[in-house]
Amino acid sequence: MDKKTVGLSSSFKGNTEPKSFVKNPIKGTKFTIAISSAKGGVGKSTFAMNFAIALKSIGLKVGILDADIYGPSLPKMMSVNEKPKSEDGKSMTPVNQYGVQCMSIGFLVDTDTPMIWRGPMVTSAIKTFTQKVLWNDLDFIVVDMPPGTGDTQLTFAQEIKVDGVIIVSTPQEIALADVRRGINMFNKLKVPILGLVDNMSFFESENGKKHNIFGEGGVEKLAIDFKKKFLGKIPISIDLRIAADNGKPLMEENSEHKISKIFLEMAKKVKESFL
């Protein structure tokens, strides 16, 4: 019997190749920045909320779009308990919180309601948030993406003008394996990668000693290997976690905190890439 190699057929591979799409900007915004992680549980949403407020803190008009349909975090992390208004029954006005314009599927459903949706419904929701929300004269809209490389990522990459993506990861190899796939996806889809962030990089004990719980240097090495910018390290911080759980991001609660200063430096680096 002849030996055969198991793999994808050439016709299937052809269908997975990137195609040309018309990419439209989000109305009412100048620049769109996606925050991606590829791997879940690495602190991407906490980063997104604090990063958006850091941009606001340096004088920019900012919005946050929570694009994680299955697991929206914005309502809790930004302490938003109201529904967006609609004057005409077709478009929605984003909710303003802490000086940031906000939108999330979590504003439209009860907290404990599971989103049992197939891909086309997710895509439709994303198009609603990007086409029918009345974003008002924003310099930046920060998009908190779901983990992975699925329907939401493809919708943004193929149909929406994304000006750059920031990839957040912990330094452990199990997370970096997914980051590699994420980088390759954005490269294939021609979405600029603004840089990589090493989140939960280390824990610093009271005596000043640093403990590299998830490993050390993995994200920075990956940035070098793929020739991408390394935006910096964010240590594990109980203050950051408590602020998120309390619905007021640390950047808003205490802009002088050492973690907040890290977010501010990253925001300044990103601003320099655009303005």
C-alpha positions in Angstrom: 0.0 0.0 0.0 1.3 3.4 -0.9 2.1 5.8 1.9 0.0 8.9 2.0 0.5 12.1 3.8 -2.5 13.6 5.7 -2.9 17.3 5.2 -5.1 20.1 3.7 -6.1 19.8 0.1 -4.8 22.5 -2.3 -8.3 23.7 -3.0 -9.0 24.1 0.8 -5.7 26.0 1.2 -6.7 28.3 -1.7 -9.9 29.2 0.1 -7.9 30.2 3.2 -5.6 32.6 1.4 -6.3 36.3 2.2 -8.3 38.1 -0.4 -8.7 41.8 -1.3 -11.4 43.6 0.6 -12.7 47.2 0.8 -11.7 48.4 4.3 -13.9 51.2 5.6 -12.9 53.4 8.6 -15.2 53.6 11.6 -17.2 56.8 11.2 -16.5 59.5 13.7 -13.0 58.2 14.4 -9.5 59.1 13.0 -7.6 56.0 14.0 -8.6 52.5 15.1 -6.3 50.5 17.4 -7.1 46.8 18.1 -5.9 45.2 21.3 -5.4 41.5 20.7 -4.0 38.6 22.7 -4.5 35.4 20.6 -4.5 33.6 24.0 -7.2 34.1 26.6 -6.6 35.0 30.2 -3.5 37.2 29.7 -5.1 40.5 30.9 -5.9 41.9 27.4 -9.2 43.6 28.5 -7.6 45.2 31.6 -4.8 46.5 29.4 -7.3 47.8 26.8 -9.3 49.8 29.4 -6.3 51.4 31.1 -4.6 52.0 27.7 -7.7 53.9 26.5 -7.7 56.1 29.6 -4.0 56.7 29.2 -4.6 58.0 25.7 -7.4 60.3 27.1 -5.0 61.5 29.8 -2.5 62.8 27.2 -5.2 65.0 25.7 -6.8 62.7 23.1 -10.5 62.0 22.4 -11.0 58.3 22.9 -13.6 55.6 22.6 -13.6 51.9 23.6 -15.4 49.2 21.6 -15.7 45.9 23.4 -15.7 43.5 20.5 -15.7 40.3 22.6 -19.3 39.3 22.0 -19.2 36.1 24.0 -17.4 37.5 27.0 -17.8 41.3 27.3 -15.7 42.9 30.0 -16.3 46.6 29.5 -19.6 47.0 31.5 -17.9 45.6 34.7 -14.4 47.1 34.2 -15.8 50.6 33.4 -18.8 50.4 35.8 -21.4 51.1 33.1 -25.0 50.1 34.1 -27.0 52.0 31.4 -28.1 51.2 27.9 -27.0 53.3 24.9 -29.7 55.7 23.6 -31.2 55.6 20.1 -33.0 58.6 18.7 -34.1 57.0 15.4 -34.3 53.3 16.3 -31.4 52.6 13.9 -28.3 54.1 15.3 -26.9 54.2 18.9 -25.1 56.8 21.0 -22.1 55.4 22.9 -22.2 55.7 26.7 -19.8 58.2 28.1 -17.8 57.0 31.2 -14.7 58.6 32.7 -14.5 60.9 29.6 -14.3 57.9 27.2 -17.0 56.9 24.7 -18.0 53.2 25.3 -19.9 50.5 23.5 -20.4 46.8 24.3 -22.8 44.0 23.7 -22.9 43.8 27.4 -24.9 47.1 27.5 -27.7 45.4 25.5 -28.2 42.1 27.4 -28.5 41.0 31.0 -25.3 40.3 32.8 -25.9 36.5 33.1 -27.3 36.1 29.5 -25.0 33.8 27.4 -24.5 34.8 23.8 -25.3 31.5 22.1 -24.6 32.8 18.6 -23.1 31.4 15.4 -20.4 33.3 13.4 -22.8 35.2 11.1 -24.6 36.7 14.1 -21.3 37.8 15.7 -20.2 39.4 12.4 -23.6 41.2 12.2 -23.1 42.6 15.7 -19.6 43.8 14.9 -20.9 45.6 11.8 -23.6 47.2 13.9 -21.0 48.5 16.4 -18.7 49.9 13.7 -21.4 51.3 11.3 -24.4 52.3 13.4 -22.8 53.7 16.6 -22.5 57.5 16.6 -18.9 57.8 17.7 -18.3 61.5 18.2 -15.1 63.0 16.7 -12.6 60.5 18.2 -8.9 60.7 17.8 -8.6 57.0 18.6 -11.0 54.1 19.1 -9.6 51.2 21.1 -11.1 47.9 20.2 -10.9 45.2 22.8 -10.8 42.0 20.7 -11.7 38.5 21.8 -8.9 36.0 22.1 -8.1 33.8 19.1 -8.1 34.2 15.3 -11.8 33.8 14.5 -14.8 35.6 13.0 -14.3 38.9 14.9 -10.7 39.2 13.9 -11.4 38.5 10.3 -14.3 41.0 10.1 -12.0 43.7 11.5 -9.0 42.8 9.3 -11.0 42.4 6.1 -13.8 45.0 6.2 -12.7 47.7 8.7 -9.7 50.0 8.4 -7.6 49.0 11.4 -4.7 51.3 11.7 -2.7 49.1 14.1 -2.9 46.3 16.6 -1.2 45.9 19.9 -0.6 42.3 21.0 -0.7 41.5 24.7 0.8 38.3 26.1 2.3 36.8 29.2 5.9 35.5 28.8 5.1 31.8 29.2 5.6 29.6 26.2 2.0 28.3 26.1 0.8 31.9 25.5 3.6 32.8 23.1 2.7 29.8 20.8 -0.7 31.5 20.2 0.9 34.9 19.8 3.0 33.6 16.9 -0.1 32.5 15.1 -1.7 35.9 15.8 1.3 37.8 14.4 1.2 35.6 11.3 -2.5 36.2 10.9 -2.2 40.0 11.1 0.8 39.9 8.8 -1.1 37.9 6.2 -4.1 40.2 6.4 -1.8 43.3 6.2 -2.8 44.8 9.5 0.1 46.8 11.0 1.3 45.5 14.4 2.2 48.5 16.6 4.0 46.4 19.2 4.0 43.7 21.7 3.3 44.0 25.5 4.6 41.7 28.2 1.8 41.6 30.7 2.0 40.0 34.1 5.6 40.0 33.4 6.8 39.5 37.0 5.7 39.9 40.6 7.7 42.2 42.8 7.7 41.3 46.5 7.9 43.9 49.3 11.7 43.5 49.6 12.0 44.5 45.9 12.8 41.1 44.6 11.3 40.2 41.2 9.7 36.8 40.7 9.3 35.7 37.1 6.2 33.5 37.7 5.4 33.0 34.0 9.0 33.0 32.7 11.2 35.8 31.6 11.9 37.6 28.3 9.6 35.6 26.1 7.6 38.4 24.7 10.5 40.7 24.0 12.4 37.9 22.3 9.3 37.2 20.1 9.2 40.9 19.2 12.8 40.7 18.1 12.3 37.5 16.1 9.3 39.0 14.2 10.9 42.4 13.9 8.1 44.1 15.8 8.3 46.9 18.5 8.4 45.9 22.1 6.3 48.4 24.0 7.3 47.3 27.5 6.5 45.2 30.6 3.6 45.4 33.0 4.2 43.5 36.3 1.5 41.6 38.2 -0.3 44.2 40.4 -3.0 43.6 43.0 -4.0 47.3 42.7 -4.6 46.8 39.0 -6.8 43.8 39.6 -8.8 45.5 42.4 -9.4 48.6 40.3 -10.7 46.5 37.4 -13.0 44.5 39.7 -14.3 47.8 41.3 -15.2 49.2 37.9 -12.7 52.1 37.8 -9.5 51.3 35.9 -6.3 52.1 37.8 -5.3 54.8 35.2 -8.5 56.7 36.2 -8.3 56.0 39.9 -4.6 56.8 40.4 -2.7 58.2 37.5 0.4 58.6 39.7 0.6 54.8 40.4 3.7 53.2 39.0 1.6 50.9 36.9 -0.3 53.9 35.5 2.9 55.5 34.5 3.8 52.5 32.4 0.5 52.8 30.6 1.1 56.5 30.0 4.5 55.8 28.5 3.0 53.2 26.1 0.2 55.6 25.2 2.8 58.3 24.3 4.8 55.8 22.2 1.6 54.9 20.2 0.6 58.5 19.8 3.9 59.3 18.2 3.2 56.7 15.6 0.1 58.6 14.4 0.1 62.2 15.5 
